[in-house]
Amino acid sequence: MKSYVFAAAALLFVSGAVVVAAVKEPSQAKCPVSGKNCNPEKHADFAGGKVYFCCGNCQAAFGKDSAKFSAKAHHQLVSTGQMKQKACPLSGGPVKAGTEVDIDGVEVGFCCNNCKGKVEGASGDEKITMVFGDVSKGFAAAK
C-alpha cells in the first residue's frame, strides 16, 4: 500500500512540475531591442520587473513602443528570474516532464507533445513570440 501512495505522490509531483532555468545576471541578458548584452544601468519597469537594455537608444525605443518588443522583454524577464513558468504557455495546462524546449537560452516545458511540436516547428523569433508574446497562461512574476 505504501508503494502505491508513493507512486501516486511522485506522479503528482512530476505532472505538476514547472521548469526552472538558470538565472542570468542582467549584464548577461539580451537587449530586447538590439539583441546585444545589456548594461544593468539601462533599464525600464515592465510587467512587474525590470527590463535591461544595451544603451540609452534602445531604452528610448522601448519606451516609445514597448508592445513591439514585449515578447523579447518577457523572454528576458524569465531569463533573469523575474518571471517563472507556472504552466504550459500555449494551453495553460500543467507542464509534463520530458516536453522541455530551449528557446534562446530559456528552457520551457509544455503540457503535451502537440504544444511542444508547435513551438519546435517555428523559427527563432516566431518561437519567442508564441511562447512569450502573451505570458498570462504560462508565466507569473517571481516572488
C-alpha positions in Angstrom: 0.0 0.0 0.0 2.8 2.4 0.8 4.3 1.9 -2.6 1.0 2.9 -4.3 0.9 6.1 -2.2 4.5 6.9 -3.0 3.9 6.3 -6.7 0.8 8.5 -6.7 2.7 11.3 -4.9 5.6 11.0 -7.4 3.2 11.2 -10.3 1.5 14.3 -9.0 4.9 15.9 -8.4 6.1 15.2 -12.0 2.8 16.2 -13.7 2.8 19.5 -11.8 6.5 20.2 -12.4 7.5 23.6 -13.6 10.7 24.1 -15.5 13.3 26.2 -13.6 16.1 27.6 -15.7 19.4 29.0 -14.7 19.0 32.7 -13.9 21.2 35.2 -15.9 22.6 38.4 -14.5 21.3 41.5 -16.2 24.7 42.0 -17.9 24.3 38.5 -19.5 20.8 39.1 -20.7 20.0 40.1 -24.3 18.6 43.6 -25.0 15.1 43.1 -26.3 15.6 45.8 -28.9 19.1 45.1 -30.3 19.9 41.6 -29.1 23.2 42.7 -27.6 24.4 42.2 -24.0 22.8 44.5 -21.5 24.1 47.4 -19.4 22.5 46.9 -15.9 22.3 50.7 -15.5 19.9 51.0 -18.5 16.5 49.6 -17.6 12.8 50.2 -17.6 10.0 48.9 -15.4 7.8 46.4 -17.3 5.3 43.7 -16.3 6.3 43.8 -12.7 10.1 43.6 -13.3 13.0 45.5 -14.8 13.9 45.1 -18.5 17.5 45.8 -19.3 19.0 47.4 -22.4 22.4 47.7 -24.0 22.2 51.5 -24.4 20.0 54.6 -23.9 18.8 54.5 -27.6 17.3 51.0 -27.1 15.8 52.1 -23.8 14.2 55.1 -25.5 12.9 52.9 -28.4 11.3 50.5 -25.9 9.8 53.5 -24.0 8.1 54.7 -27.2 6.6 51.3 -28.2 7.0 48.6 -25.6 4.4 46.4 -27.3 6.7 46.0 -30.3 9.3 44.4 -28.0 7.1 42.8 -25.4 7.8 39.1 -26.3 11.5 39.6 -26.1 11.1 41.6 -22.9 9.1 38.8 -21.3 11.7 36.4 -22.5 14.4 38.5 -20.7 12.2 38.7 -17.5 12.1 34.8 -17.5 15.8 34.5 -18.3 16.7 36.9 -15.4 14.5 35.0 -13.0 12.0 37.9 -12.6 9.2 35.7 -14.1 8.7 32.0 -13.5 6.9 29.4 -15.6 3.7 28.2 -13.9 2.1 26.2 -16.7 2.1 25.5 -20.4 2.5 28.8 -22.2 0.1 27.7 -25.0 -2.7 25.9 -23.2 -2.3 26.9 -19.5 -2.3 23.2 -18.6 0.2 21.5 -16.2 3.7 21.1 -17.5 4.6 17.5 -18.4 8.1 16.1 -17.8 10.0 15.5 -21.0 8.4 18.3 -23.0 11.1 20.9 -22.4 12.4 23.0 -25.3 15.3 25.5 -25.2 14.1 28.8 -26.5 17.1 31.1 -27.0 18.6 30.1 -23.6 15.4 29.6 -21.7 14.1 26.1 -21.0 10.3 26.0 -21.3 8.1 23.0 -20.6 4.7 22.2 -22.2 1.6 20.2 -21.3 1.9 17.8 -24.2 4.0 16.9 -27.3 1.4 18.7 -29.5 2.2 22.1 -27.9 5.9 21.2 -27.8 5.8 20.3 -31.5 4.1 23.6 -32.5 6.9 25.5 -30.9 9.7 23.3 -32.2 8.3 23.8 -35.8 8.5 27.5 -35.6 11.5 29.8 -36.4 13.6 31.5 -33.8 11.8 34.8 -33.3 8.4 33.1 -34.0 9.1 30.7 -31.1 9.8 33.7 -28.8 6.5 35.3 -29.9 4.5 32.1 -29.5 5.8 31.4 -26.0 6.5 34.9 -24.6 4.0 37.1 -26.5 1.2 36.5 -24.1 2.6 35.3 -20.8 -0.8 35.2 -18.9 -1.3 31.4 -19.3 2.2 30.2 -18.6 4.2 32.6 -16.6 3.9 34.8 -13.4 6.1 37.3 -11.6 8.6 35.6 -9.3 8.1 36.0 -5.6 
